Amino acid sequence: MPKKSSKSYWGWAPSTASDKPSDAEKTKVSKLFEPWIAEMKAELPPLQQPQDFNQVIDYFSRWKGSSFYIIEHYKAADLPNVIKDHFEVGLARLTYKSSDAYDLAYFRHTGKYFTIFYDLTLEQAFEEVKTNPIFHG
């Protein structure tokens, strides 16, 4: 009797990681980064007039799902072919993995985040964002 070939299929399987940050964890992360973001805002140079280049005018953070984003807000140059007056560019993303374990990614020129550090503690991730030049747009 001929042997039957087994049919296997590729398909999407949902992630088994069900860890979501609690509200307390989100508050802890936000409060740790608030002073540093405020410090970066204070160091922003005044808006040049006339403005020939895009310029950062604000830094802020936000949570989306299990990721914490640090974002730069730009004002576009005063040129006739400008599509948008303002736009946002990511600076860093902390992805919550479990209690005190985060992955850290930077925003590439391709428009996507690229993870370069895995399973860092919150303090290690904060120190990397502050000191590593890749996180300073």
C-alpha positions in Angstrom: 0.0 0.0 0.0 1.4 3.4 -1.0 2.5 5.7 1.9 0.3 8.8 2.3 2.1 12.1 2.2 1.4 14.3 5.2 0.0 17.7 4.4 1.4 20.5 6.5 0.3 24.0 6.4 1.8 27.3 7.4 -0.4 29.7 9.2 -0.7 32.5 11.7 -0.5 31.6 15.3 -1.3 34.1 18.0 1.4 35.1 20.4 1.4 33.3 23.7 2.8 36.3 25.5 -0.1 37.6 27.5 1.8 40.0 29.8 0.4 43.5 29.6 1.7 46.3 31.8 -0.5 47.2 34.7 -1.5 50.8 35.3 1.0 51.0 38.1 3.8 49.8 35.8 2.8 52.3 33.1 2.8 55.1 35.8 6.2 54.0 37.0 7.7 54.1 33.5 6.1 57.4 32.7 7.3 59.1 35.9 10.9 57.8 35.4 11.1 59.4 31.9 9.1 62.6 32.6 12.1 64.6 34.1 14.4 63.6 31.2 11.8 64.6 28.6 11.3 67.9 30.4 15.1 68.4 30.4 15.3 67.7 26.7 12.4 70.2 26.1 14.3 72.9 28.0 17.4 72.4 25.9 15.5 73.0 22.6 16.7 76.0 20.7 14.3 78.8 19.9 12.5 78.5 16.5 14.5 80.2 13.8 12.9 82.8 11.6 12.9 82.4 8.7 13.0 78.6 9.1 15.0 76.9 6.4 15.1 73.4 7.9 12.7 71.1 9.9 13.2 71.7 13.6 12.2 69.8 16.7 9.7 71.8 18.8 8.6 69.3 21.4 9.3 65.9 23.0 6.6 63.8 24.5 5.8 60.2 25.4 2.8 57.9 25.1 1.7 54.4 25.7 0.2 52.2 22.9 -0.6 48.7 23.9 2.4 47.2 25.8 4.9 49.7 24.3 6.1 53.1 25.7 7.1 55.6 23.0 9.3 58.7 23.2 8.5 61.0 20.3 9.9 64.1 18.7 7.5 66.7 17.3 8.8 68.7 14.3 7.8 71.9 12.6 8.4 71.7 8.9 10.5 74.4 7.1 8.7 77.4 5.7 9.0 76.3 2.1 6.4 76.5 -0.7 6.3 72.7 -1.3 5.7 71.6 2.3 3.0 68.9 2.6 2.5 69.1 6.4 3.3 71.9 8.8 4.0 69.5 11.7 5.0 65.9 11.9 6.2 63.3 14.5 9.2 61.0 14.5 9.9 58.2 17.0 12.9 58.4 19.1 12.7 55.2 21.2 10.3 52.4 22.1 10.3 50.3 25.3 8.3 47.1 24.9 7.1 45.6 28.2 7.9 41.9 28.3 7.4 41.0 32.0 7.9 42.5 35.4 11.0 44.6 35.1 12.0 43.2 31.6 11.9 45.5 28.6 13.0 45.4 25.0 14.5 48.7 23.7 14.3 49.8 20.1 15.2 52.9 18.1 13.4 54.5 15.2 15.2 53.9 11.9 15.3 56.1 8.8 13.1 53.4 7.2 10.1 54.4 9.4 10.3 51.2 11.5 11.6 50.5 15.0 14.6 48.2 15.3 15.1 46.3 18.6 18.7 46.4 19.8 18.5 45.5 23.5 16.5 42.7 25.0 15.3 41.9 28.5 16.7 45.1 30.1 15.5 46.3 33.5 13.7 49.6 33.5 16.8 51.4 35.0 19.1 49.8 32.3 16.7 50.9 29.5 16.5 54.4 30.9 20.2 54.7 31.1 20.6 53.4 27.5 18.1 56.0 26.2 19.8 58.8 28.1 23.4 57.9 27.2 23.4 56.0 23.9 23.8 58.4 20.9 21.5 56.2 18.7 18.5 57.5 20.7 19.3 61.1 20.2 17.8 62.1 16.9 
